[in-house]
Amino acid sequence: MENLGPCYLAGEEVIHPRQPDFQQRLAHAYDGRLLLRCLCRDPGIPVYIARYRDYVVKRCPGTGHQHDPLCDAYEPPPSHGGLGELMGDAVRELEGDRLEVVFSFPLSRRQGSSRAAAEPAAPTHVRSSHRPLGLRAMLHLLMERAGFNRWSPRMAGKRNWPVFRYHLLQAATELRAKGLCLADRLFLPEPFRREDLDGLAERRQRRLGTLMVPQGDGSLPMMLIVGEVKEVARTPQGAALRLKHMANVALHVDATTLCRLRRVFAEAIDAWELQPASAVRGSARLRLLLAALVFAKRESLLWVHSATLQLVNEQWLPLAHPREAGLLQMLVNEGRCFYKPLDFESRRAPAFANALLLDARPAPVPLHIVSPLMPEHERQMKEEGIKLSVPSAWIWRLDEGAAAPQLPAR
């Protein structure tokens, strides 16, 4: 039988995304305020319809673990990643699947201030139970809400920058911070189109031009920019970061911040810069994402206030460490369904599974990689995480020199 993907009960009618008129059916259900139920499990789990450019079916808050692991709406318990530590404090659920978030970084600055700082990617120290989100945690939240930390064979060939950009922007519309909708302060470059160069430049200038418009209190807004790094060019002041799809616009970084970025993200930068040409052209390609908080010193002169880097693979799946690339590519090549836990800057990050295999029964199987190059405290945390795994974990010990063990059967 053909896999139709998710199916929903709308009133007395079963609908699914493979139907040509699926959007029209969702519009009818949305206008008629029909209750939808996801049929991944009997008798069905309530879901709702959100309206963006298209109509989208969303899981109800707190119900992710009730769905079948192979359902798109499935979400493992909070203990499998770093988000659970933030819920209720830095991340609070609102009505309609929206979130109120608390950031550790400002969204505006006083005129004349140009202090910059690199956003650390290593696990941060928690001084109290109210840990705010840094830039890396913010990026993880967007990627998780957009579904870019999970994979199924149905996604093959359907992930690219336009798709990534669209879903991250939609996820940002559901986040509120300091009284603002995050989408109003988030910029992702439009896909490059040679036939629309003037239009792209005009829309970009209009969007980024708001950085020069003082707010009611006299401060100037700052913008969050997320994009794929194209090159890092040295300048007398430090470096100019250029992103794909807007390579003609530089994000300037001072020498101190550049040094800190290269130190904190050394492993990710090395993996990206030193990958062989064959990998860049093939399925093993690694991409480097930048999430930067920027301000305008002068018109069209953008400077980085703080930044984080995130390594992702060809399928835009985030990597906690370059060593995960081989595991995720093996899962993709074998057509498996899996979920990639994100650390959200948690101190417990080494204990999290490197992936959760969703298509093994009766429950998702934690997949762990143990490397002899891991710092001792990280290795101890990883071993403790393996001991607590339920069900028993699949383990790939790189120090034994063997190939990856056979994966659990579908």
C-alpha positions, 0 to 999 in steps of 0.5 A, spaced: 500 500 500 502 506 498 504 511 504 500 517 503 503 520 509 499 523 515 492 523 514 486 527 518 479 526 519 475 533 518 468 532 520 467 525 517 472 526 511 479 523 511 484 528 508 491 527 506 497 532 503 497 527 497 490 529 495 491 535 489 485 539 493 488 538 500 489 546 500 482 547 498 480 542 503 484 545 509 481 552 507 474 549 508 475 546 514 478 552 517 473 556 515 468 551 518 471 551 524 472 543 523 475 539 528 481 535 525 484 529 528 490 526 526 489 518 525 496 516 526 493 513 532 486 510 534 481 514 535 485 520 533 489 526 536 486 533 536 490 537 531 489 544 528 490 548 522 494 555 522 494 559 516 500 562 513 501 563 505 498 556 505 494 552 510 498 548 515 496 542 520 499 543 527 499 539 533 496 541 539 501 544 545 503 538 549 501 532 545 507 531 541 509 525 544 502 522 543 503 521 536 506 515 533 513 516 532 513 516 524 507 521 524 510 528 522 507 531 529 511 526 533 515 530 538 519 526 543 519 527 551 523 534 553 528 530 556 531 527 549 534 534 548 535 541 551 528 544 550 525 541 556 530 545 561 527 552 558 520 550 558 516 554 563 522 559 564 525 562 557 520 559 553 513 559 555 507 556 551 501 561 549 495 560 545 495 557 538 501 554 539 505 560 539 511 561 544 513 567 549 521 567 549 526 570 553 533 572 549 540 573 553 541 578 547 538 585 546 534 587 540 536 594 540 542 598 542 543 606 544 546 610 538 553 610 538 554 604 541 558 599 537 560 593 542 560 586 539 561 580 542 561 572 539 556 568 542 559 562 545 557 555 542 559 551 548 554 549 553 553 555 557 553 555 565 546 556 568 546 561 574 539 560 576 533 556 573 531 562 569 536 561 563 535 565 557 536 563 550 542 565 546 543 565 539 544 558 538 538 556 542 534 561 538 536 558 532 535 551 534 528 553 536 527 555 529 529 549 526 526 544 531 519 548 530 520 548 522 521 541 522 529 541 520 531 536 525 527 530 523 528 526 516 524 521 512 525 518 505 519 523 503 523 529 504 529 527 499 530 532 494 525 537 497 530 541 501 533 547 499 534 554 501 528 557 499 524 551 503 529 552 509 527 560 508 520 559 508 519 554 514 524 558 518 520 565 517 513 561 518 516 558 525 518 565 527 511 568 526 509 564 532 515 566 537 514 573 541 520 576 545 520 583 548 513 584 546 515 583 538 514 578 533 520 575 532 519 575 524 519 582 524 526 582 526 529 576 522 532 576 515 533 571 511 536 572 504 531 571 498 533 566 493 538 569 488 534 570 481 539 573 476 532 576 472 530 579 479 537 583 481 534 589 482 528 587 485 532 583 490 536 589 492 530 593 493 527 589 498 533 587 501 535 595 502 528 596 504 528 591 510 535 592 512 534 600 512 529 599 518 536 599 522 537 606 521 530 608 523 530 610 531 525 607 535 520 611 540 526 611 546 531 613 541 534 607 540 536 603 534 533 596 532 538 590 531 536 585 526 537 577 526 540 575 520 540 567 518 544 565 512 549 560 509 556 562 509 559 563 502 566 566 504 570 569 510 574 575 507 580 578 511 579 586 512 584 591 515 578 591 521 577 583 522 573 580 516 567 581 512 562 575 512 558 574 505 552 569 505 549 565 499 544 569 496 546 576 498 554 575 497 554 583 495 552 585 502 558 584 507 557 583 514 563 586 518 566 583 524 572 586 528 578 582 529 577 580 536 570 577 535 573 574 529 578 571 533 573 568 538 568 565 533 574 561 530 576 559 537 569 557 539 567 554 533 574 551 530 571 544 529 565 546 525 569 551 521 575 546 520 570 541 517 567 546 513 573 549 510 577 543 509 572 538 506 574 535 499 571 538 493 568 531 492 564 532 498 562 539 496 559 536 490 556 530 493 551 528 498 556 528 503 557 536 503 557 540 509 554 547 510 555 552 515 550 557 517 551 563 521 546 566 525 548 573 527 545 579 531 547 585 526 546 593 527 548 599 522 554 603 523 552 607 517 547 606 511 549 599 508 554 598 513 552 592 517 556 590 523 556 584 527 554 585 534 554 577 536 554 571 532 553 563 532 555 558 527 551 551 526 554 546 521 548 542 517 549 537 512 546 537 505 539 535 507 540 541 512 540 537 518 544 540 524 550 537 527 552 537 534 559 535 532 562 533 525 563 526 527 555 526 526 555 527 519 557 520 517 551 517 522 546 522 519 548 520 512 548 513 513 541 513 515 539 518 509 542 513 505 538 507 508 532 510 507 530 511 515 526 516 519 529 519 524 529 525 529 535 529 531 535 532 538 538 539 539 542 541 545 539 548 546 546 550 549 544 545 555 550 543 559 547 536 558 548 536 551 553 530 551 548 525 554 543 526 548 542 521 543 546 523 536 539 521 533 533 517 535 531 512 530 523 513 529 522 507 524 524 501 529 518 498 534 516 498 539 519 505 541 524 510 538 531 507 539 537 512 541 543 512 537 549 514 540 556 515 537 562 515 542 569 517 540 576 517 543 577 524 541 571 526 546 574 530 552 573 526 558 567 529 562 563 529 555 565 522 554 563 520 562 556 524 560 555 520 554 556 513 557 551 516 563 546 517 557 547 511 554 546 507 561 539 511 562 537 510 555 530 506 554 530 502 550 537 500 550 541 504 545 545 503 539 552 505 540 557 506 535 564 506 538 569 509 534 575 508 538 574 500 536 576 502 529 570 498 526 564 500 521 558 502 524 554 496 527 547 494 524 542 498 525 535 496 528 530 493 523 524 497 521 
